[in-house]
Amino acid sequence: MKKIFAILSVAAILSVSCTKEFVTPSHNSSEPLDEYFNTEARMFESLVAAYDPLQWFDYFYQYDALHLVSDIMGDDINCGGSNEGDQPVLVKTHFFQLTPTDQPNTIWTIAYSGINRANTLIQYVDGVEGLAKATRDQWVAEALVLRSYYYNILWKFWGNIPYYEENLKTPYFVDQLDHDTVYSNVIATLEEAIDMNSLPMKAAVGQEGRVTMAMAYMLFTEMVMYQNDQARYQKALDYMKRIIDSNQYSLVDDFASIWTESGEWGPESIWEINYLSEGGVRAWDAPIATGGNVFSILTGIPGAKAGSGFADGWGFGGVNESAYKMYDDTDIRRDGGILDWTGNRDNYSPRWEDTGYFLLKYIARESGNHGYKGADTMNYGNNIRVYRFSEALLNAAELAVLLGQDGSAWLKRVRERAKCQDTGVSRDDIIQERHKEFVGEGKRYWDLVRSGLAESVLKAANHPFRPAGNDWTPSKKYWPIPQSEMDKDDKLTQNNY
């Protein structure tokens, strides 16, 4: 039984579920919020609601899975689908052709929904009489970290965004901050949450999916490294050491097992976004209902035959041959994360940008949607692995190099598990190790940008499918602000894309 901290969809204002037990509290939507959130149970609903949008990123009337959208801008993962006209928003992302009207703009909507919900808890929690201080502090810390997570998404994709820490009132406008100021505000929030020292290093059994101190450390370090904030490198390294030295996380010997249902929330998992197939009621007309993900079928093998172990899928997010071939033959991450189907072309139906290589980590497997009640294609139970212990080790190794210290022991642990033959210990070597470790996990593109390699690596000439002239340039770092947002507020400044 998958034990998770799961979230049900919004009904009236909020609803909640834990593990498999669904509880939908009744609520008169006309009741003012400051009168509704006056008990511990109702305040907990508010906390759970702040987690809810995490599950929407794979599909919210648009295929916008964060790791897919990120990776199709990189050099490993293709867009795919039936043809170039299938899901044109993804194609434009893949080809660096986004416009204010053609982009995965539901990411913007989902992230701000999460921010609003986190702010709601922070606003009302101190009005709950009798709430234990330890409980109050943990919930506030969780909300602060969740808000930071949502802002991190907006910051990385759009850079210069409207920013607020208290929910807006009519006319619902707020200043747009530049990307450096957004970073400063969010990193200060994370420092505040961490300094509260109210989060566990690891979630208790049955509470997997809740924010932990280790997750907060990983988010802090991700932002510091993406910003190249040298003043905080040592603090970030210290946070990675705390995770490592806690001995609450460890590498899994069998890399391929990480991605199976039984591998969810294993010793290596620091934070995952939960999905479940059993009882999953998610449907095309109810995309935010509780259940599984649609990403697995999206990246599944088109025309896969029964008995192959894989479900018939839609052929998006295929892997480039260069990614498969960058590994040593002994490296277990190659066949543990990428499926070589090149010898089976007679047994499936290749689609646009097909290479014969598929992302094994999240691929739709036979019975992967077992027990579903909604749409069969929308209820695959694959959790999204956001932070793994191997990333903490590689973060520590890279930060050590940037600080002129020796981080080779952490790097060695990752390589020994992988059974790879690499020996270099420079920053470029560590970036390449991350390349091998995180194929299809939404890390590669951001690593190329922050390390200054994007402009040279992400040239159309280096990619088997990107049209000539569609190169990444520094102006592509931030997406154009969605036109729908520009139309609402004439004070917004459009990004130069």
C-alpha positions in Angstrom: 0.0 0.0 0.0 1.4 3.4 -1.0 1.5 5.5 2.1 1.4 9.1 1.1 0.4 12.6 2.2 -2.1 13.0 -0.6 -4.3 15.8 -1.7 -7.9 15.9 -2.9 -9.2 18.5 -5.2 -10.8 21.7 -4.1 -14.5 21.5 -3.3 -16.0 24.8 -2.3 -12.7 26.0 -0.8 -10.8 23.0 0.4 -10.8 19.3 0.9 -8.2 16.8 2.2 -7.1 13.2 2.0 -4.4 11.3 3.8 -3.1 7.9 2.6 -6.2 6.2 0.9 -8.8 7.7 3.2 -10.6 10.5 1.5 -12.3 13.1 3.6 -14.2 16.0 2.1 -15.4 18.4 4.8 -18.5 20.4 4.0 -18.1 24.1 3.8 -20.5 26.9 3.0 -18.5 28.9 0.4 -20.2 32.1 1.6 -18.6 31.8 5.0 -15.7 34.4 5.3 -12.3 32.8 5.4 -11.4 34.5 8.7 -14.4 32.9 10.3 -13.9 29.5 8.6 -10.2 28.9 9.5 -10.8 28.9 13.3 -10.1 25.3 14.3 -7.0 23.1 14.0 -8.8 20.7 11.6 -9.8 23.5 9.3 -6.3 25.0 9.4 -4.9 21.6 8.5 -7.2 21.7 5.5 -5.5 24.9 4.5 -2.1 23.3 4.7 -3.1 20.4 2.6 -4.6 22.7 0.0 -1.3 24.4 -0.3 0.2 21.0 -1.5 -2.6 20.4 -3.9 -1.3 22.3 -7.0 1.9 20.2 -6.9 -0.1 17.5 -8.6 -1.5 19.7 -11.4 1.8 20.4 -13.1 1.7 17.3 -15.3 -1.7 18.3 -16.8 -3.9 21.3 -16.2 -5.7 21.6 -19.5 -2.2 21.6 -21.0 0.6 19.1 -20.9 3.0 21.1 -18.7 5.0 18.6 -16.6 7.8 20.6 -15.2 10.5 18.1 -15.9 9.3 17.5 -19.5 9.0 21.2 -20.3 12.5 21.8 -18.9 14.1 18.8 -20.6 12.7 19.5 -24.1 14.7 22.7 -23.9 17.9 20.7 -23.3 19.9 18.3 -25.4 18.6 14.9 -24.2 14.8 14.8 -24.5 12.7 15.4 -27.6 9.2 16.7 -27.9 7.8 13.9 -30.0 4.1 13.2 -30.4 2.3 12.4 -33.6 3.7 15.3 -35.6 4.9 18.9 -35.4 1.3 20.1 -35.0 0.6 17.9 -32.0 0.8 20.0 -28.8 2.3 23.0 -30.6 3.0 24.7 -27.2 5.5 22.0 -26.4 7.0 22.1 -29.9 7.6 25.9 -29.5 9.2 25.3 -26.2 11.4 22.6 -27.7 12.4 24.9 -30.6 12.9 28.1 -28.5 10.0 29.8 -30.4 7.8 30.8 -27.5 5.6 33.9 -27.7 3.4 35.6 -25.1 0.4 33.7 -26.5 2.0 30.3 -27.3 3.7 28.9 -24.2 3.0 26.5 -21.2 1.3 29.4 -19.4 -0.7 27.1 -17.1 2.5 26.7 -15.1 2.1 30.4 -14.2 -1.5 29.8 -13.1 -0.7 26.7 -11.0 2.3 28.3 -9.2 0.3 31.4 -8.2 -2.5 29.2 -7.0 0.0 27.4 -4.7 1.3 30.8 -3.5 -2.1 32.0 -2.6 -2.9 28.8 -0.7 0.4 28.9 1.3 -0.3 32.6 2.1 -3.8 31.7 3.4 -2.3 29.4 6.0 0.3 31.9 7.1 -2.4 34.6 7.3 -4.9 32.7 9.5 -2.9 30.2 11.5 -2.3 32.5 14.5 -6.1 32.9 14.9 -6.6 29.3 15.9 -7.0 29.0 19.6 -5.3 26.2 21.4 -3.0 25.2 18.5 0.2 23.9 19.9 3.2 26.0 19.1 5.2 23.1 17.7 2.3 22.3 15.3 1.9 25.9 14.4 5.6 26.4 13.6 5.8 23.2 11.5 2.8 24.2 9.5 4.1 27.8 8.9 7.5 26.4 7.9 5.9 24.0 5.5 3.8 26.9 4.0 6.9 29.1 3.7 8.9 26.4 1.9 6.0 25.5 -0.4 5.5 29.2 -1.3 9.2 29.3 -2.1 9.0 26.2 -4.2 6.2 27.8 -6.3 8.1 31.1 -6.6 11.2 29.2 -7.6 9.3 27.8 -10.6 8.1 31.2 -11.7 11.5 32.7 -11.1 13.4 30.1 -13.2 10.9 30.3 -16.1 10.0 34.0 -16.2 12.5 35.7 -14.0 10.8 39.1 -13.6 7.4 38.4 -11.9 4.7 39.9 -9.7 5.7 39.1 -6.1 3.7 39.2 -2.9 3.8 37.6 0.5 0.2 38.5 1.5 -2.7 37.6 -0.7 -3.9 40.5 -2.8 -7.1 42.5 -2.4 -9.0 44.3 -5.1 -7.8 45.5 -7.6 -5.4 42.5 -7.3 -2.3 44.2 -8.7 1.2 44.1 -7.2 4.7 45.3 -8.3 6.6 43.2 -10.8 10.1 42.6 -9.3 13.3 42.0 -11.3 14.7 38.5 -11.1 17.5 39.3 -8.7 15.0 40.9 -6.2 12.7 37.9 -6.5 15.7 35.6 -5.7 16.6 37.7 -2.7 13.1 37.6 -1.3 12.6 33.9 -1.8 16.0 32.9 -0.4 15.3 35.0 2.6 12.0 33.2 3.1 13.7 29.9 2.9 16.3 31.0 5.4 13.5 32.0 7.7 11.8 28.7 7.4 15.0 26.8 8.0 15.9 28.9 11.0 12.6 28.0 12.6 14.1 24.5 13.0 10.6 23.1 13.2 10.8 20.6 10.3 11.9 16.9 10.5 14.9 15.9 8.5 12.8 13.1 7.0 9.0 12.6 6.9 7.4 10.1 9.2 6.0 6.9 7.7 2.6 7.8 6.2 3.5 11.5 5.9 5.7 11.1 2.8 5.3 14.0 0.5 5.3 16.7 3.2 8.0 19.3 3.3 11.0 18.3 5.4 14.2 20.0 6.4 16.1 18.0 3.8 13.7 19.2 1.1 14.1 22.8 2.2 17.9 22.4 2.1 17.7 21.1 -1.4 15.5 23.9 -2.6 17.7 26.5 -1.0 20.8 25.0 -2.6 19.1 24.7 -6.0 18.3 28.4 -6.0 21.7 29.4 -4.7 23.5 27.4 -7.4 21.2 28.6 -10.2 21.8 32.2 -9.1 25.6 31.6 -8.8 25.3 33.3 -5.4 28.9 32.8 -4.2 28.1 34.5 -0.8 25.9 31.6 0.1 27.9 28.7 -1.4 29.3 27.7 2.0 25.9 27.8 3.7 24.5 25.6 0.9 27.4 23.2 1.3 26.8 23.1 5.0 23.1 22.2 4.4 24.2 19.4 2.0 26.5 18.1 4.7 23.7 18.0 7.2 21.6 15.8 4.9 24.6 13.5 4.2 25.7 13.3 7.8 22.2 12.7 9.1 22.5 9.1 7.8 18.7 9.2 7.1 19.2 8.9 3.3 21.4 6.6 1.3 22.0 5.5 -2.3 20.1 2.5 -3.7 22.3 -0.2 -5.2 19.8 -1.0 -8.0 19.3 2.2 -10.0 16.5 0.8 -12.1 14.5 0.0 -8.9 14.2 3.7 -8.0 11.6 4.2 -10.8 9.3 1.3 -9.9 6.2 1.6 -7.8 8.0 -0.4 -5.0 10.9 2.1 -5.3 8.8 5.1 -4.3 10.0 6.8 -1.1 13.0 4.5 -0.9 16.1 5.3 1.1 17.4 7.7 -1.7 14.2 9.8 -2.0 14.4 13.2 -0.4 11.2 14.5 -1.9 8.6 13.2 -4.4 5.3 14.6 -5.7 2.7 11.9 -5.0 0.4 10.3 -7.4 -1.7 7.2 -7.0 -3.6 4.9 -9.3 -5.7 2.9 -6.8 -9.0 4.7 -6.6 -7.7 7.5 -8.8 -10.6 9.6 -10.1 -8.7 12.0 -12.2 -10.4 12.6 -15.6 -10.1 14.9 -18.6 -13.0 17.0 -17.3 -11.6 16.8 -13.8 -7.8 17.3 -14.1 -7.3 18.4 -10.5 -9.1 15.5 -9.0 -7.1 13.1 -6.9 -5.3 10.3 -8.7 -2.5 9.5 -11.0 -0.4 11.3 -13.6 -0.9 11.6 -17.3 2.9 12.1 -18.0 3.6 8.3 -18.0 1.2 7.6 -20.9 2.4 10.8 -22.6 5.9 9.4 -22.8 4.8 5.8 -23.3 5.7 3.6 -26.3 3.2 4.1 -29.1 1.7 0.8 -30.1 3.4 -1.2 -27.4 2.1 -4.7 -27.5 0.4 -6.5 -24.6 3.0 -8.7 -22.8 5.8 -6.3 -23.6 5.7 -4.9 -20.0 4.8 -1.5 -21.3 1.5 0.2 -22.0 0.5 1.7 -25.3 1.6 5.4 -25.1 1.8 8.6 -27.1 5.5 8.9 -27.9 6.3 12.3 -26.3 9.6 12.9 -24.5 11.8 10.4 -26.3 15.5 10.2 -25.5 18.2 11.2 -28.0 20.7 8.5 -29.0 23.5 10.8 -27.8 22.2 10.5 -24.3 22.1 6.8 -24.3 25.6 6.5 -25.8 27.3 8.9 -23.4 27.5 6.2 -20.7 30.2 3.6 -20.2 28.9 0.1 -20.9 29.3 -0.7 -17.2 27.2 2.3 -16.1 23.9 1.0 -14.6 22.2 4.4 -15.1 22.1 3.8 -18.9 19.8 0.9 -19.0 18.4 1.6 -15.6 17.0 4.9 -16.8 16.7 4.7 -20.6 14.9 2.0 -22.6 16.7 0.9 -25.8 13.8 -0.1 -28.1 15.8 0.3 -31.3 15.7 -3.4 -32.0 11.9 -3.5 -31.6 10.8 -1.1 -34.3 8.5 -3.7 -35.8 6.6 -4.0 -32.6 5.6 -0.4 -32.1 4.6 2.7 -34.1 7.4 5.3 -34.2 6.1 8.8 -34.1 7.6 12.3 -34.8 11.2 12.7 -33.5 11.4 9.0 -32.7 14.9 7.6 -31.9 13.9 4.2 -30.5 15.0 5.3 -27.0 12.4 6.0 -24.3 12.6 7.4 -20.8 12.3 4.2 -18.6 12.2 6.3 -15.4 8.6 7.4 -15.9 7.3 5.3 -18.9 3.8 3.8 -18.8 4.0 0.2 -17.7 1.4 -2.5 -18.0 -0.9 -2.3 -14.9 0.8 1.0 -13.9 -2.7 2.5 -13.5 -4.1 -0.4 -11.5 -7.3 0.3 -9.6 -8.1 3.5 -11.4 -11.7 4.8 -11.4 -11.4 7.8 -13.6 -9.7 8.1 -17.0 -7.3 5.2 -17.6 -4.7 7.4 -19.3 -4.7 9.9 -16.4 -4.2 7.7 -13.4 -0.7 6.2 -13.6 0.7 6.0 -10.1 4.3 7.1 -10.8 5.5 9.6 -8.3 7.6 12.5 -9.6 11.1 12.2 -8.0 12.0 15.9 -7.3 15.1 15.5 -5.1 17.2 12.4 -4.6 20.1 11.8 -2.2 22.5 11.5 -5.2 21.8 15.2 -5.9 22.7 16.1 -2.4 26.1 14.4 -2.9 26.7 16.0 -6.3 25.6 19.4 -5.0 28.1 19.0 -2.2 30.9 17.9 -4.6 30.2 20.9 -6.9 30.0 23.5 -4.1 33.2 22.2 -2.6 35.0 22.7 -6.0 33.6 26.2 -6.3 34.9 27.0 -2.8 38.3 25.5 -3.5 37.7 22.5 -1.3 37.9 18.8 -1.9 34.5 17.2 -2.7 35.8 14.1 -4.5 34.6 11.7 -1.8 30.9 12.7 -2.4 31.4 12.4 -6.2 33.0 9.0 -5.8 30.0 7.7 -3.9 27.7 8.5 -6.9 30.1 7.0 -9.4 30.7 3.8 -7.4 27.0 3.2 -7.2 26.7 3.9 -11.0 29.7 1.6 -11.8 31.0 4.3 -14.2 34.6 4.7 -15.2 34.9 8.5 -14.9 37.6 10.0 -12.7 37.7 13.8 -13.3 36.8 16.0 -10.4 36.5 19.5 -12.0 33.3 21.4 -12.0 32.8 20.5 -15.7 33.2 16.8 -14.7 30.6 17.2 -12.0 28.2 18.8 -14.4 28.7 15.9 -16.8 28.1 13.5 -13.9 24.8 15.3 -13.2 24.0 14.9 -16.9 24.3 11.1 -16.6 22.5 10.9 -13.2 19.5 13.0 -14.0 18.4 12.3 -17.7 14.7 13.0 -17.9 14.4 14.4 -14.4 14.2 18.1 -15.4 17.7 19.0 -14.3 19.9 19.2 -17.4 18.6 22.4 -19.0 19.0 24.4 -15.8 22.5 23.0 -15.3 23.5 24.2 -18.7 22.1 27.7 -18.1 23.6 28.2 -14.7 27.0 26.8 -15.7 27.3 29.0 -18.8 27.3 26.1 -21.2 23.8 26.6 -22.7 24.9 28.9 -25.5 27.5 26.4 -26.8 25.6 23.2 -26.1 22.1 24.2 -27.2 22.9 25.0 -30.8 20.5 23.6 -33.4 23.5 22.1 -35.1 24.1 19.9 -32.0 20.5 18.6 -32.0 19.1 15.9 -34.3 15.7 17.6 -34.7 16.0 21.3 -33.8 15.6 23.4 -37.0 18.6 25.4 -38.2 18.9 28.8 -36.5 16.9 27.8 -33.5 19.7 28.2 -31.1 19.5 29.1 -27.4 20.7 32.6 -26.6 20.9 34.5 -23.3 17.7 36.3 -24.3 15.9 32.8 -24.1 16.7 32.5 -20.4 13.3 34.0 -19.4 10.1 33.2 -21.2 7.8 36.0 -22.3 5.2 36.9 -19.7 1.9 35.3 -20.7 -0.2 37.8 -22.8 -3.2 37.1 -20.6 -1.3 38.6 -17.7 0.0 41.5 -19.7 -3.6 42.3 -20.7 -4.7 42.4 -17.1 -2.0 44.8 -15.9 -0.6 47.5 -18.1 2.3 48.1 -15.6 3.9 44.7 -16.4 7.1 44.9 -18.4 7.4 42.2 -21.0 10.6 40.0 -21.1 12.8 40.2 -24.2 12.6 36.7 -25.6 
